[in-house]
Amino acid sequence: MPSFGWSVLYCLGLFAGAYVLAAVGFLLFACLEKDKDGSLLVDSDSLHYRACKKCYGWKMHETFQTHTCDYVKVNHLEYYQIGLCGYFWRVFWTPLLFTVIGAWQTVKTVVYAHFMFLFGYYPWPTIEVMKREGNIFAVEVKQISFPRIGKLELKPYLVVFPALYAWLLWSYPQTTWNWTLISFVAMLVIAILLVAAWVADKVGKSENPRVMLVREYVKTGKRGICPLLKVRTRS
């Protein structure tokens, strides 16, 4: 196996070993209580329960009690009748899920921050925003205040992009100039096409038929008859 493969396996094994030790330590400090009947009780304020509740999104549920003839709220564990064994493994896997979620949130922050900062924003990753948007890539967008000159806010892109272009023009003048011309022509063509499409859309939605002046002049020249014009006034 190539050295890279062994390195990957070594890192995975190191991570798995560290996680097992951390999970075992977490379990060793997790304690339960007993009532007078000897039934096991989970303290809702204990660290292991609060970690599981946060990680798995546990909530209170309503169930109908026949002896009270009413709906009462019961805990997630009691509602789904989760026993000691099921709770044990949920506590065991909680640190791993927190580690995965934390690593994913960190990666999103590092990747997004570089681009968002240029436009005066920064990412704020939370589990709530991922649930609300239904997208694991979602982050909450926070705004950064920068100094202003009048109404113009001096955001980083106003400095970074011109500085980058100046550096490219200084380092590679001919190549940069050629690509500048190509980009300008491409944007000009796109703008013309967008304007033409906008005009065509406006003409199509107009109540009165519209025609091109140049086209009508050419048609008139072919017929040899120049029609009179009227002026529509607004009263």
Salt bridges, closest charged atoms under 4 A:
GLU128 OE2 - LYS54 NZ 3.30
GLU133 OE2 - ARG132 NE 3.94
GLU140 OE2 - LYS142 NZ 3.29
GLU153 OE1 - ARG148 NH2 3.49
ASP201 OD2 - LYS205 NZ 3.42
GLU216 OE2 - LYS219 NZ 3.58
